[in-house]
Amino acid sequence: MNQIKILELNLRNFKGIKDLKLTPEGNNFNISGENGTGKTTIMDAFLWLLFDKDSSNSSNFNIKTLDKLGAPIHMLEHEVIANLEIAGKKVELQKLYTEKWTKKRGQADSELTGHTTDHFINGVPKKKSEYAAYLNNIIDENTFRILTNPLHFNVNLNWKDRRNIVMDLEKDIGPAEIFKENRDLKPLEELLEDKSIDDLKAEMASRRKKLNEELKSIPYRIDELSREDLEIDVSALNKEKKELEKELSDVKNTKGPDYEFRIRAIKGSITALENEIKDLQRSLTEKLRTELDTVRKDMSKIDGSYYTNKSNISKIEAEIKGFQANDIRLKAELEELRGKFEDIKVSEFNQASTICPTCNQSLQADKISDLVNQFESKKADSMKEINSLGKEKTETLKINYDFLNIQLDQLEEAQKEFKLIEELLLGKREEIYNLEHQLSDIDVTTTKEYKEIQEKIKQLSEDKSKVEEAQKNQFNTSGLINKFESQIADINKDLAKIDLVAQNKIRVEQLMARETELAQMVADAEGIEFLCDQYVITKSSLLENKLNSKFSLVKFKLFDVQVNGGINETFVTTVDGVPFEDLNNAARINAGLDIIRTLSEQYEFIAPIFIDNRESVNKIIDIENQVINLIVSKDKKLKMEVEK
């Protein structure tokens, strides 16, 4: 396993540190001092030497030494040198940052035109690309930051990146292991022989959807078939029909064209066409109802996303207001400090204090000198204190500004998503309104099919009228014949209705049986879907347990089980069940060290660890890495101590 240790670290004119030499010789090292004395600067220097970025992962930061007014001091060289032990070999890395001054023709003074950065490995000059390639060959920057800073993994990485890193620690879990863990999933074993769990669940969802569509149409079909319900004396109708047929036979004493047959045939055709119109009306109604149900379901899902997104936007806006208020307050406090600094800076020694109030004579020269020295010392201390406080306020303002920008970006993304959801919701509402309007005012007469049928009925009615006219002119008895035939036709209609009702009852019984069958098939599909969800949940639980067994302190939550039984990916770092965000600083640092320890084994690489605010941790977990503790203390200047 490769390991990096810091043997010696030298800083020259780096962010306010004029000249500093650290010699931990690969051992753990404590750096303590008041806030603003340069503890974090040491970590910034080390990371700048390696990757051109500070401990906040920013490449846009000022490494120059500043004067008391915050302006850079020019004509200085800024240098960091580190003697390291890498995989047992000693390596010296050096980076030198200098200003480039140019004197143009016709000008008396030179002007600053840029900067240069020189890179060295073991004293040998290297191009920037060669220097970067050398370091990248040892370890890439992202991995190094994870292994160097206990808070980087949980604070600076997004949850998906953290999840991917942890998931790489464990291979996928196979079906055999899942069935062994949950024996209730045994019915899935044969189904999963030739398809994945996702394909099986999708297949069941598709099957259930089709079955439900057919199941929902059955009540409408039963309702249509049940509307015809007659109470007729069939025996009486048949007896009356027989009598009328006998009277008709007696009246007919001559033979001629069979007008009666022609008329009956035409009437039968008209009745069949009228039934087609009824079927057309019923088909349009069922189609619109099915479409309306589908759109309502889609709208319900979008409606849930709408309110969830709206709540998230309100939360982000509240946080933005807090950061904006902090920005105003911090700027006001900085302005007040600048005013105090200027007041103290221009203040002068009060000469009146050199006159003795008793004898009104000037004090002796040595006493006046003491008073002047006391005044100047107090003035210098006050200016230094204000300057230190101003730096802290400026750093806090920068951090607040970074967080404010993050929240503003999140708000913009959330508002874009909210607008899309709102547009979808309005679209679905319009669809529902249009479908409901169509359903309440279905006009079959506007369809092409209806017009074609009516045209046929019109032609048949004209044919019927012609036949009836010819029949009237045939014999004087034709009127009586027509009367009997009309009465017989009415009886036949009633008898036909009775047959239709009987057929409808049989069809209703068949539909009810099919409804029961479909309900069971839907339940079977839902059962398999439920087992698919349990399969995923079991697999997720096994994966969580295996991954968590690799860590001694932290546990990770990788999945969320929804109310409907579904499962969503997530990533939450916890210690004793408490989310990382709610832990105190000591617990956060130890959690980060636990993660570094396991990832170091995974990557086969051990790097130095910088622990900021180490004073808040009584005891850190055991770890092989070289540890540099940055400790806030009352020391006015940096204090360095090697742990033996």
ChimeraX attribute file (.defattr): number of C-alpha atoms within 10 A of each C-alpha:
attribute: neighborCount
match mode: 1-to-1
recipient: residues
	/A:1	10
	/A:2	14
	/A:3	19
	/A:4	20
	/A:5	24
	/A:6	26
	/A:7	18
	/A:8	17
	/A:9	22
	/A:10	19
	/A:11	22
	/A:12	20
	/A:13	20
	/A:14	26
	/A:15	20
	/A:16	19
	/A:17	18
	/A:18	12
	/A:19	11
	/A:20	14
	/A:21	14
	/A:22	18
	/A:23	17
	/A:24	21
	/A:25	17
	/A:26	19
	/A:27	18
	/A:28	19
	/A:29	22
	/A:30	20
	/A:31	22
	/A:32	25
	/A:33	19
	/A:34	17
	/A:35	20
	/A:36	20
	/A:37	18
	/A:38	20
	/A:39	22
	/A:40	19
	/A:41	19
	/A:42	25
	/A:43	21
	/A:44	23
	/A:45	26
	/A:46	21
	/A:47	20
	/A:48	20
	/A:49	20
	/A:50	20
	/A:51	17
	/A:52	17
	/A:53	17
	/A:54	23
	/A:55	20
	/A:56	12
	/A:57	17
	/A:58	11
	/A:59	12
	/A:60	9
	/A:61	14
	/A:62	11
	/A:63	20
	/A:64	20
	/A:65	20
	/A:66	17
	/A:67	11
	/A:68	11
	/A:69	9
	/A:70	10
	/A:71	10
	/A:72	16
	/A:73	13
	/A:74	13
	/A:75	11
	/A:76	15
	/A:77	14
	/A:78	21
	/A:79	22
	/A:80	22
	/A:81	21
	/A:82	24
	/A:83	20
	/A:84	20
	/A:85	18
	/A:86	16
	/A:87	15
	/A:88	11
	/A:89	9
	/A:90	14
	/A:91	16
	/A:92	17
	/A:93	20
	/A:94	22
	/A:95	21
	/A:96	16
	/A:97	19
	/A:98	17
	/A:99	16
	/A:100	13
	/A:101	14
	/A:102	12
	/A:103	12
	/A:104	10
	/A:105	8
	/A:106	6
	/A:107	8
	/A:108	8
	/A:109	10
	/A:110	12
	/A:111	12
	/A:112	12
	/A:113	10
	/A:114	10
	/A:115	10
	/A:116	9
	/A:117	13
	/A:118	15
	/A:119	20
	/A:120	18
	/A:121	16
	/A:122	13
	/A:123	11
	/A:124	10
	/A:125	14
	/A:126	15
	/A:127	12
	/A:128	13
	/A:129	9
	/A:130	14
	/A:131	20
	/A:132	17
	/A:133	13
	/A:134	13
	/A:135	14
	/A:136	14
	/A:137	8
	/A:138	15
	/A:139	15
	/A:140	13
	/A:141	15
	/A:142	12
	/A:143	15
	/A:144	21
	/A:145	19
	/A:146	22
	/A:147	28
	/A:148	26
	/A:149	21
	/A:150	23
	/A:151	24
	/A:152	17
	/A:153	22
	/A:154	19
	/A:155	13
	/A:156	13
	/A:157	14
	/A:158	11
	/A:159	17
	/A:160	12
	/A:161	12
	/A:162	16
	/A:163	19
	/A:164	11
	/A:165	12
	/A:166	18
	/A:167	15
	/A:168	11
	/A:169	15
	/A:170	12
	/A:171	10
	/A:172	10
	/A:173	13
	/A:174	9
	/A:175	17
	/A:176	9
	/A:177	12
	/A:178	20
	/A:179	18
	/A:180	11
	/A:181	14
	/A:182	13
	/A:183	9
	/A:184	12
	/A:185	18
	/A:186	14
	/A:187	12
	/A:188	17
	/A:189	11
	/A:190	9
	/A:191	13
	/A:192	14
	/A:193	10
	/A:194	9
	/A:195	10
	/A:196	12
	/A:197	20
	/A:198	13
	/A:199	12
	/A:200	18
	/A:201	19
	/A:202	14
	/A:203	14
	/A:204	20
	/A:205	17
	/A:206	13
	/A:207	15
	/A:208	20
	/A:209	14
	/A:210	12
	/A:211	18
	/A:212	15
	/A:213	13
	/A:214	14
	/A:215	19
	/A:216	15
	/A:217	15
	/A:218	16
	/A:219	15
	/A:220	15
	/A:221	16
	/A:222	18
	/A:223	11
	/A:224	14
	/A:225	18
	/A:226	14
	/A:227	10
	/A:228	14
	/A:229	14
	/A:230	10
	/A:231	6
	/A:232	12
	/A:233	9
	/A:234	13
	/A:235	9
	/A:236	10
	/A:237	15
	/A:238	15
	/A:239	10
	/A:240	14
	/A:241	20
	/A:242	13
	/A:243	13
	/A:244	17
	/A:245	15
	/A:246	11
	/A:247	14
	/A:248	18
	/A:249	12
	/A:250	10
	/A:251	14
	/A:252	14
	/A:253	8
	/A:254	6
	/A:255	6
	/A:256	9
	/A:257	10
	/A:258	10
	/A:259	18
	/A:260	16
	/A:261	10
	/A:262	15
	/A:263	21
	/A:264	15
	/A:265	14
	/A:266	19
	/A:267	17
	/A:268	12
	/A:269	15
	/A:270	21
	/A:271	12
	/A:272	12
	/A:273	17
	/A:274	16
	/A:275	12
	/A:276	15
	/A:277	18
	/A:278	12
	/A:279	12
	/A:280	15
	/A:281	16
	/A:282	15
	/A:283	12
	/A:284	15
	/A:285	16
	/A:286	16
	/A:287	12
	/A:288	15
	/A:289	17
	/A:290	14
	/A:291	13
	/A:292	18
	/A:293	14
	/A:294	12
	/A:295	15
	/A:296	15
	/A:297	12
	/A:298	13
	/A:299	19
	/A:300	13
	/A:301	11
	/A:302	17
	/A:303	17
	/A:304	11
	/A:305	17
	/A:306	19
	/A:307	14
	/A:308	12
	/A:309	18
	/A:310	15
	/A:311	11
	/A:312	16
	/A:313	19
	/A:314	12
	/A:315	12
	/A:316	18
	/A:317	15
	/A:318	12
	/A:319	16
	/A:320	19
	/A:321	12
	/A:322	13
	/A:323	21
	/A:324	14
	/A:325	11
	/A:326	17
	/A:327	19
	/A:328	11
	/A:329	13
	/A:330	19
	/A:331	14
	/A:332	12
	/A:333	15
	/A:334	19
	/A:335	13
	/A:336	12
	/A:337	18
	/A:338	17
	/A:339	12
	/A:340	14
	/A:341	20
	/A:342	11
	/A:343	11
	/A:344	16
	/A:345	13
	/A:346	8
	/A:347	11
	/A:348	11
	/A:349	14
	/A:350	10
	/A:351	11
	/A:352	9
	/A:353	13
	/A:354	19
	/A:355	14
	/A:356	12
	/A:357	11
	/A:358	6
	/A:359	8
	/A:360	9
	/A:361	10
	/A:362	14
	/A:363	15
	/A:364	11
	/A:365	10
	/A:366	9
	/A:367	11
	/A:368	16
	/A:369	13
	/A:370	11
	/A:371	17
	/A:372	18
	/A:373	13
	/A:374	13
	/A:375	15
	/A:376	15
	/A:377	11
	/A:378	13
	/A:379	18
	/A:380	13
	/A:381	11
	/A:382	15
	/A:383	20
	/A:384	14
	/A:385	11
	/A:386	17
	/A:387	19
	/A:388	16
	/A:389	15
	/A:390	21
	/A:391	15
	/A:392	15
	/A:393	17
	/A:394	16
	/A:395	12
	/A:396	15
	/A:397	20
	/A:398	14
	/A:399	14
	/A:400	18
	/A:401	16
	/A:402	13
	/A:403	15
	/A:404	20
	/A:405	13
	/A:406	13
	/A:407	18
	/A:408	16
	/A:409	13
	/A:410	16
	/A:411	19
	/A:412	14
	/A:413	13
	/A:414	17
	/A:415	16
	/A:416	12
	/A:417	16
	/A:418	20
	/A:419	14
	/A:420	12
	/A:421	19
	/A:422	18
	/A:423	12
	/A:424	17
	/A:425	20
	/A:426	12
	/A:427	13
	/A:428	20
	/A:429	15
	/A:430	12
	/A:431	17
	/A:432	19
	/A:433	13
	/A:434	12
	/A:435	18
	/A:436	15
	/A:437	11
	/A:438	15
	/A:439	17
	/A:440	9
	/A:441	9
	/A:442	14
	/A:443	12
	/A:444	17
	/A:445	12
	/A:446	9
	/A:447	10
	/A:448	9
	/A:449	14
	/A:450	20
	/A:451	14
	/A:452	11
	/A:453	16
	/A:454	16
	/A:455	12
	/A:456	15
	/A:457	20
	/A:458	13
	/A:459	12
	/A:460	18
	/A:461	16
	/A:462	13
	/A:463	14
	/A:464	20
	/A:465	12
	/A:466	12
	/A:467	17
	/A:468	17
	/A:469	11
	/A:470	14
	/A:471	22
	/A:472	16
	/A:473	11
	/A:474	13
	/A:475	13
	/A:476	10
	/A:477	14
	/A:478	17
	/A:479	14
	/A:480	15
	/A:481	21
	/A:482	17
	/A:483	13
	/A:484	21
	/A:485	19
	/A:486	14
	/A:487	16
	/A:488	20
	/A:489	15
	/A:490	13
	/A:491	17
	/A:492	15
	/A:493	12
	/A:494	15
	/A:495	16
	/A:496	12
	/A:497	16
	/A:498	18
	/A:499	11
	/A:500	15
	/A:501	17
	/A:502	14
	/A:503	12
	/A:504	19
	/A:505	16
	/A:506	12
	/A:507	16
	/A:508	20
	/A:509	12
	/A:510	12
	/A:511	17
	/A:512	14
	/A:513	11
	/A:514	15
	/A:515	19
	/A:516	12
	/A:517	13
	/A:518	17
	/A:519	15
	/A:520	13
	/A:521	16
	/A:522	20
	/A:523	13
	/A:524	14
	/A:525	21
	/A:526	17
	/A:527	13
	/A:528	19
	/A:529	22
	/A:530	17
	/A:531	19
	/A:532	21
	/A:533	20
	/A:534	18
	/A:535	22
	/A:536	19
	/A:537	20
	/A:538	18
	/A:539	21
	/A:540	21
	/A:541	16
	/A:542	16
	/A:543	19
	/A:544	18
	/A:545	14
	/A:546	15
	/A:547	19
	/A:548	16
	/A:549	12
	/A:550	17
	/A:551	17
	/A:552	14
	/A:553	18
	/A:554	24
	/A:555	23
	/A:556	20
	/A:557	19
	/A:558	20
	/A:559	18
	/A:560	15
	/A:561	14
	/A:562	9
	/A:563	7
	/A:564	8
	/A:565	12
	/A:566	15
	/A:567	16
	/A:568	10
	/A:569	12
	/A:570	13
	/A:571	18
	/A:572	17
	/A:573	21
	/A:574	20
	/A:575	18
	/A:576	8
	/A:577	11
	/A:578	13
	/A:579	16
	/A:580	19
	/A:581	13
	/A:582	11
	/A:583	14
	/A:584	11
	/A:585	16
	/A:586	17
	/A:587	19
	/A:588	24
	/A:589	23
	/A:590	21
	/A:591	27
	/A:592	25
	/A:593	26
	/A:594	22
	/A:595	24
	/A:596	25
	/A:597	22
	/A:598	17
	/A:599	21
	/A:600	22
	/A:601	11
	/A:602	12
	/A:603	14
	/A:604	11
	/A:605	20
	/A:606	25
	/A:607	25
	/A:608	21
	/A:609	24
	/A:610	23
	/A:611	22
	/A:612	20
	/A:613	18
	/A:614	21
	/A:615	15
	/A:616	14
	/A:617	16
	/A:618	7
	/A:619	10
	/A:620	14
	/A:621	12
	/A:622	10
	/A:623	13
	/A:624	11
	/A:625	23
	/A:626	22
	/A:627	21
	/A:628	24
	/A:629	21
	/A:630	23
	/A:631	23
	/A:632	20
	/A:633	16
	/A:634	11
	/A:635	12
	/A:636	12
	/A:637	14
	/A:638	19
	/A:639	15
	/A:640	17
	/A:641	14
	/A:642	15
	/A:643	11
	/A:644	7
